[in-house]
């Protein structure tokens, strides 16, 4: 085990998470299959679109952030039923849990001392943990994307494969940002609960900022600071990837990872 940790902390982390990754990936595939199975009945009736369109504008904008979209289309159905809430919630849950456990979890379980007793620096440990976090999030987003393409074709949703891939890139980066928050807080405090709580709080606040911005004038200037705006603000399921949003999300995650490295290097570890 020591030799494995010495050669690659990231590989060992992914190996330890293999069952969790299989479970999460299988779950998102089944979720996509369930929603795709319901689509033909929704598509044949205008009732679904009517219900959505009859919602108060403020409530509708909370889920769509003011984006005009045809909810009777395959892209509109996927947007409303999955991409606006369920998909990001699942990916963020995984990412925050993985980020919180990366450093703080090892410390609370008293396995961090063993890891650091090998010739591996704190910087390398943090960086490889971040890479493992990224790989896990990408694996789940990839599983979801493949399922969307496959089940979407079976249900005749008319989804563009390139746009699905673009959406999954944005989704993975959304999860990575919040996972990086949990990683940074965990590295700074050594406490899993604090790391999870901080990331969850930021997720809730930024989700509400993005959702209420179209209708609340003083919030509107803050909308583009929300990771949820970088995720769906340019409507990737219809318009493809936004390089600007990708760049902002990557830069945010990189800065948070750097904070995690700096915090972990300067902190005395709990006994």
C-alpha positions as a Markdown table, in Angstrom:
| # | Residue | x | y | z |
|---|---|---|---|---|
| 1 | Unk | 0.0 | 0.0 | 0.0 |
| 2 | Unk | 2.8 | 2.4 | 0.9 |
| 3 | Unk | 4.4 | 1.8 | -2.6 |
| 4 | Unk | 1.1 | 2.5 | -4.3 |
| 5 | Unk | 0.7 | 5.8 | -2.4 |
| 6 | Unk | 4.2 | 6.7 | -3.1 |
| 7 | Unk | 3.8 | 6.3 | -6.9 |
| 8 | Unk | 0.4 | 7.8 | -7.2 |
| 9 | Unk | -1.9 | 9.2 | -4.5 |
| 10 | Unk | -4.5 | 10.1 | -7.2 |
| 11 | Unk | -4.6 | 6.5 | -8.5 |
| 12 | Unk | -5.0 | 5.1 | -5.0 |
| 13 | Unk | -7.8 | 7.6 | -4.3 |
| 14 | Unk | -9.7 | 6.6 | -7.4 |
| 15 | Unk | -9.1 | 2.9 | -6.6 |
| 16 | Unk | -10.6 | 3.5 | -3.1 |
| 17 | Unk | -13.6 | 5.3 | -4.7 |
| 18 | Unk | -14.2 | 2.7 | -7.4 |
| 19 | Unk | -17.4 | 1.3 | -5.9 |
| 20 | Unk | -18.8 | 4.7 | -5.1 |
| 21 | Unk | -18.1 | 5.8 | -8.7 |
| 22 | Unk | -19.8 | 2.8 | -10.2 |
| 23 | Unk | -22.8 | 3.4 | -7.9 |
| 24 | Unk | -23.1 | 7.1 | -8.8 |
| 25 | Unk | -22.6 | 6.4 | -12.5 |
| 26 | Unk | -25.2 | 3.7 | -12.6 |
| 27 | Unk | -27.6 | 5.9 | -10.7 |
| 28 | Unk | -27.3 | 8.8 | -13.1 |
| 29 | Unk | -27.8 | 6.4 | -16.1 |
| 30 | Unk | -30.9 | 5.0 | -14.5 |
| 31 | Unk | -32.2 | 8.5 | -13.8 |
| 32 | Unk | -31.7 | 9.5 | -17.4 |
| 33 | Unk | -33.4 | 6.3 | -18.6 |
| 34 | Unk | -36.4 | 7.1 | -16.3 |
| 35 | Unk | -36.8 | 10.7 | -17.6 |
| 36 | Unk | -36.4 | 9.5 | -21.2 |
| 37 | Unk | -39.1 | 6.9 | -20.7 |
| 38 | Unk | -41.5 | 9.6 | -19.6 |
| 39 | Unk | -40.7 | 12.0 | -22.6 |
| 40 | Unk | -43.0 | 10.5 | -25.3 |
| 41 | Unk | -46.1 | 10.9 | -23.1 |
| 42 | Unk | -45.1 | 14.5 | -22.3 |
| 43 | Unk | -44.3 | 15.2 | -25.9 |
| 44 | Unk | -47.7 | 14.1 | -27.2 |
| 45 | Unk | -49.5 | 16.4 | -24.8 |
| 46 | Unk | -49.3 | 20.2 | -24.4 |
| 47 | Unk | -50.2 | 19.9 | -20.8 |
| 48 | Unk | -46.6 | 19.9 | -19.6 |
| 49 | Unk | -45.7 | 23.1 | -21.4 |
| 50 | Unk | -48.9 | 24.7 | -20.3 |
| 51 | Unk | -48.2 | 23.9 | -16.6 |
| 52 | Unk | -44.6 | 25.3 | -16.9 |
| 53 | Unk | -45.7 | 28.4 | -18.8 |
| 54 | Unk | -48.5 | 29.1 | -16.3 |
| 55 | Unk | -46.1 | 29.2 | -13.3 |
| 56 | Unk | -45.5 | 32.7 | -11.9 |
| 57 | Unk | -42.6 | 34.2 | -13.8 |
| 58 | Unk | -40.4 | 34.5 | -10.7 |
| 59 | Unk | -40.8 | 30.7 | -9.9 |
| 60 | Unk | -40.2 | 29.7 | -13.6 |
| 61 | Unk | -37.1 | 31.9 | -13.7 |
| 62 | Unk | -35.8 | 30.2 | -10.5 |
| 63 | Unk | -35.3 | 27.0 | -12.6 |
| 64 | Unk | -34.5 | 28.6 | -16.0 |
| 65 | Unk | -32.7 | 31.8 | -15.0 |
| 66 | Unk | -34.8 | 33.7 | -17.5 |
| 67 | Unk | -33.8 | 31.6 | -20.5 |
| 68 | Unk | -36.5 | 31.4 | -23.1 |
| 69 | Unk | -36.9 | 27.7 | -24.1 |
| 70 | Unk | -39.6 | 25.5 | -25.7 |
| 71 | Unk | -40.4 | 23.1 | -23.0 |
| 72 | Unk | -42.2 | 20.7 | -25.4 |
| 73 | Unk | -38.9 | 20.0 | -27.3 |
| 74 | Unk | -36.5 | 17.4 | -26.2 |
| 75 | Unk | -33.9 | 19.9 | -25.2 |
| 76 | Unk | -36.5 | 21.9 | -23.3 |
| 77 | Unk | -37.7 | 18.8 | -21.5 |
| 78 | Unk | -34.2 | 17.7 | -20.5 |
| 79 | Unk | -33.4 | 21.2 | -19.4 |
| 80 | Unk | -36.3 | 21.5 | -17.1 |
| 81 | Unk | -36.5 | 18.0 | -15.8 |
| 82 | Unk | -32.8 | 17.3 | -15.4 |
| 83 | Unk | -30.3 | 20.0 | -16.1 |
| 84 | Unk | -31.9 | 22.8 | -14.1 |
| 85 | Unk | -31.8 | 21.0 | -10.8 |
| 86 | Unk | -31.5 | 17.2 | -10.5 |
| 87 | Unk | -28.3 | 16.7 | -12.6 |
| 88 | Unk | -26.3 | 19.5 | -10.9 |
| 89 | Unk | -27.5 | 18.4 | -7.5 |
| 90 | Unk | -26.2 | 14.9 | -8.0 |
| 91 | Unk | -22.9 | 15.9 | -9.4 |
| 92 | Unk | -22.4 | 18.6 | -6.7 |
| 93 | Unk | -23.2 | 16.1 | -4.0 |
| 94 | Unk | -20.6 | 13.7 | -5.3 |
| 95 | Unk | -18.0 | 16.4 | -5.8 |
| 96 | Unk | -18.5 | 18.0 | -2.4 |
| 97 | Unk | -18.3 | 14.7 | -0.6 |
| 98 | Unk | -15.1 | 13.7 | -2.5 |
| 99 | Unk | -13.5 | 17.1 | -2.0 |
| 100 | Unk | -14.3 | 17.2 | 1.7 |
| 101 | Unk | -12.9 | 13.6 | 2.2 |
| 102 | Unk | -9.8 | 14.2 | 0.1 |
| 103 | Unk | -7.7 | 15.8 | 2.9 |
| 104 | Unk | -10.1 | 16.4 | 5.9 |
| 105 | Unk | -11.5 | 12.9 | 5.6 |
| 106 | Unk | -8.1 | 11.3 | 5.7 |
| 107 | Unk | -7.2 | 13.5 | 8.7 |
| 108 | Unk | -10.3 | 12.6 | 10.6 |
| 109 | Unk | -9.7 | 8.9 | 9.9 |
| 110 | Unk | -6.1 | 9.2 | 11.0 |
| 111 | Unk | -4.8 | 7.8 | 7.7 |
| 112 | Unk | -3.1 | 11.1 | 6.7 |
| 113 | Unk | -0.1 | 10.5 | 8.9 |
| 114 | Unk | 0.6 | 7.2 | 7.1 |
| 115 | Unk | 0.3 | 8.9 | 3.7 |
| 116 | Unk | 2.6 | 11.8 | 4.7 |
| 117 | Unk | 5.2 | 9.4 | 6.2 |
| 118 | Unk | 6.1 | 8.4 | 2.7 |
| 119 | Unk | 8.3 | 10.6 | 0.5 |
| 120 | Unk | 5.3 | 12.5 | -0.8 |
| 121 | Unk | 5.0 | 16.3 | -0.3 |
| 122 | Unk | 1.8 | 18.0 | 0.9 |
| 123 | Unk | 1.6 | 19.8 | -2.4 |
| 124 | Unk | 1.7 | 16.6 | -4.4 |
| 125 | Unk | -0.9 | 15.0 | -2.1 |
| 126 | Unk | -3.3 | 17.9 | -2.6 |
| 127 | Unk | -2.7 | 18.2 | -6.3 |
| 128 | Unk | -3.2 | 14.5 | -6.9 |
| 129 | Unk | -6.3 | 14.5 | -4.7 |
| 130 | Unk | -7.7 | 17.4 | -6.8 |
| 131 | Unk | -6.9 | 15.4 | -10.0 |
| 132 | Unk | -8.7 | 12.4 | -8.6 |
| 133 | Unk | -11.7 | 14.6 | -7.8 |
| 134 | Unk | -11.7 | 15.9 | -11.4 |
| 135 | Unk | -11.5 | 12.4 | -12.8 |
| 136 | Unk | -14.4 | 11.2 | -10.7 |
| 137 | Unk | -16.6 | 14.1 | -11.6 |
| 138 | Unk | -15.8 | 13.7 | -15.3 |
| 139 | Unk | -16.6 | 10.0 | -15.1 |
| 140 | Unk | -20.1 | 10.7 | -13.7 |
| 141 | Unk | -20.7 | 13.5 | -16.3 |
| 142 | Unk | -19.5 | 11.2 | -19.1 |
| 143 | Unk | -21.9 | 8.4 | -18.0 |
| 144 | Unk | -24.8 | 10.9 | -17.9 |
| 145 | Unk | -23.9 | 12.3 | -21.3 |
| 146 | Unk | -23.7 | 8.8 | -22.9 |
| 147 | Unk | -27.0 | 7.9 | -21.3 |
| 148 | Unk | -28.6 | 11.1 | -22.6 |
| 149 | Unk | -27.4 | 10.4 | -26.2 |
| 150 | Unk | -28.5 | 6.8 | -26.1 |
| 151 | Unk | -31.9 | 7.1 | -24.3 |
| 152 | Unk | -32.5 | 10.4 | -26.1 |
| 153 | Unk | -32.2 | 8.7 | -29.4 |
| 154 | Unk | -34.4 | 5.9 | -28.3 |
| 155 | Unk | -37.1 | 8.4 | -27.1 |
| 156 | Unk | -36.7 | 10.5 | -30.3 |
| 157 | Unk | -35.8 | 13.6 | -28.3 |
| 158 | Unk | -33.8 | 15.1 | -31.1 |
| 159 | Unk | -30.9 | 16.0 | -28.9 |
| 160 | Unk | -27.7 | 17.2 | -30.6 |
| 161 | Unk | -24.8 | 14.9 | -29.6 |
| 162 | Unk | -22.3 | 17.8 | -29.6 |
| 163 | Unk | -24.5 | 20.0 | -27.5 |
| 164 | Unk | -25.0 | 17.1 | -25.0 |
| 165 | Unk | -21.2 | 16.8 | -24.8 |
| 166 | Unk | -20.9 | 20.6 | -24.3 |
| 167 | Unk | -23.5 | 20.5 | -21.5 |
| 168 | Unk | -21.7 | 17.7 | -19.7 |
| 169 | Unk | -18.5 | 19.7 | -19.8 |
| 170 | Unk | -20.2 | 22.6 | -18.2 |
| 171 | Unk | -21.9 | 20.2 | -15.7 |
| 172 | Unk | -18.6 | 18.6 | -14.8 |
| 173 | Unk | -17.0 | 22.0 | -14.2 |
| 174 | Unk | -19.9 | 23.1 | -12.0 |
| 175 | Unk | -19.3 | 20.1 | -9.8 |
| 176 | Unk | -15.6 | 20.6 | -9.9 |
| 177 | Unk | -15.9 | 24.2 | -8.6 |
| 178 | Unk | -17.9 | 23.1 | -5.6 |
| 179 | Unk | -15.7 | 20.1 | -5.0 |
| 180 | Unk | -12.7 | 22.5 | -5.0 |
| 181 | Unk | -14.4 | 24.6 | -2.4 |
| 182 | Unk | -14.9 | 21.6 | -0.2 |
| 183 | Unk | -11.2 | 20.6 | -0.8 |
| 184 | Unk | -9.9 | 24.0 | 0.1 |
| 185 | Unk | -12.0 | 24.3 | 3.2 |
| 186 | Unk | -11.1 | 20.8 | 4.3 |
| 187 | Unk | -7.4 | 21.4 | 3.7 |
| 188 | Unk | -7.6 | 24.6 | 5.8 |
| 189 | Unk | -9.7 | 23.2 | 8.7 |
| 190 | Unk | -9.2 | 19.4 | 8.7 |
| 191 | Unk | -12.9 | 19.0 | 9.3 |
| 192 | Unk | -15.2 | 17.2 | 6.9 |
| 193 | Unk | -18.4 | 18.7 | 8.3 |
| 194 | Unk | -17.2 | 22.2 | 7.9 |
| 195 | Unk | -16.0 | 21.5 | 4.3 |
| 196 | Unk | -19.3 | 20.0 | 3.3 |
| 197 | Unk | -21.3 | 22.8 | 5.0 |
| 198 | Unk | -19.3 | 25.6 | 3.4 |
| 199 | Unk | -19.6 | 24.2 | -0.1 |
| 200 | Unk | -23.3 | 23.5 | 0.4 |
| 201 | Unk | -23.9 | 27.0 | 1.6 |
| 202 | Unk | -22.1 | 28.5 | -1.3 |
| 203 | Unk | -24.1 | 26.2 | -3.7 |
| 204 | Unk | -27.4 | 27.3 | -2.3 |
| 205 | Unk | -26.6 | 31.0 | -2.3 |
| 206 | Unk | -25.2 | 31.0 | -5.8 |
| 207 | Unk | -28.1 | 28.9 | -7.1 |
| 208 | Unk | -30.6 | 31.5 | -5.7 |
| 209 | Unk | -28.6 | 34.4 | -7.0 |
| 210 | Unk | -28.7 | 32.9 | -10.5 |
| 211 | Unk | -32.4 | 32.1 | -10.3 |
| 212 | Unk | -33.6 | 35.4 | -8.8 |
| 213 | Unk | -31.3 | 37.7 | -10.9 |
| 214 | Unk | -33.7 | 38.1 | -13.8 |
| 215 | Unk | -36.4 | 39.5 | -11.5 |
| 216 | Unk | -34.4 | 41.3 | -8.7 |
| 217 | Unk | -32.5 | 44.3 | -10.0 |
| 218 | Unk | -29.9 | 44.5 | -7.2 |
| 219 | Unk | -29.0 | 40.8 | -7.7 |
| 220 | Unk | -28.8 | 41.0 | -11.5 |
| 221 | Unk | -25.2 | 42.4 | -11.6 |
| 222 | Unk | -24.1 | 39.4 | -9.4 |
| 223 | Unk | -25.6 | 36.7 | -11.7 |
| 224 | Unk | -22.5 | 36.2 | -13.9 |
| 225 | Unk | -20.4 | 35.5 | -10.7 |
| 226 | Unk | -22.5 | 32.4 | -10.0 |
| 227 | Unk | -21.1 | 29.1 | -11.0 |
| 228 | Unk | -24.7 | 28.1 | -12.1 |
| 229 | Unk | -24.6 | 30.9 | -14.6 |
| 230 | Unk | -21.3 | 29.5 | -16.0 |
| 231 | Unk | -23.1 | 26.2 | -16.2 |
| 232 | Unk | -26.3 | 27.0 | -17.9 |
| 233 | Unk | -26.3 | 30.7 | -18.6 |
| 234 | Unk | -25.5 | 30.2 | -22.3 |
| 235 | Unk | -27.9 | 27.3 | -22.7 |
| 236 | Unk | -25.4 | 24.7 | -23.9 |
| 237 | Unk | -28.0 | 22.0 | -24.5 |
| 238 | Unk | -29.2 | 24.2 | -27.5 |
| 239 | Unk | -26.2 | 26.4 | -28.3 |
| 240 | Unk | -23.2 | 24.3 | -27.5 |
| 241 | Unk | -20.1 | 25.1 | -25.4 |
| 242 | Unk | -19.3 | 28.6 | -24.1 |
| 243 | Unk | -15.5 | 29.0 | -24.0 |
| 244 | Unk | -15.8 | 32.1 | -21.8 |
| 245 | Unk | -17.9 | 30.2 | -19.2 |
| 246 | Unk | -15.5 | 27.2 | -19.4 |
| 247 | Unk | -12.5 | 29.6 | -18.8 |
| 248 | Unk | -14.2 | 31.2 | -15.8 |
| 249 | Unk | -15.0 | 27.8 | -14.2 |
| 250 | Unk | -11.6 | 26.4 | -14.9 |
| 251 | Unk | -9.9 | 29.5 | -13.4 |
| 252 | Unk | -12.1 | 29.4 | -10.4 |
| 253 | Unk | -11.4 | 25.7 | -9.7 |
| 254 | Unk | -7.7 | 26.3 | -10.2 |
| 255 | Unk | -7.6 | 29.2 | -7.8 |
| 256 | Unk | -9.4 | 27.1 | -5.2 |
| 257 | Unk | -7.0 | 24.2 | -5.7 |
| 258 | Unk | -4.1 | 26.6 | -5.2 |
| 259 | Unk | -5.7 | 27.8 | -2.0 |
| 260 | Unk | -6.1 | 24.2 | -0.8 |
| 261 | Unk | -2.4 | 23.6 | -1.5 |
| 262 | Unk | -1.3 | 26.8 | 0.4 |
| 263 | Unk | -3.7 | 26.1 | 3.3 |
| 264 | Unk | -2.6 | 22.5 | 3.7 |
| 265 | Unk | 1.1 | 23.3 | 3.5 |
| 266 | Unk | 1.0 | 25.9 | 6.3 |
| 267 | Unk | -1.3 | 24.1 | 8.8 |
| 268 | Unk | -0.3 | 22.0 | 11.7 |
| 269 | Unk | -2.1 | 18.6 | 11.5 |
| 270 | Unk | -4.3 | 17.3 | 14.3 |
| 271 | Unk | -2.8 | 14.6 | 16.3 |
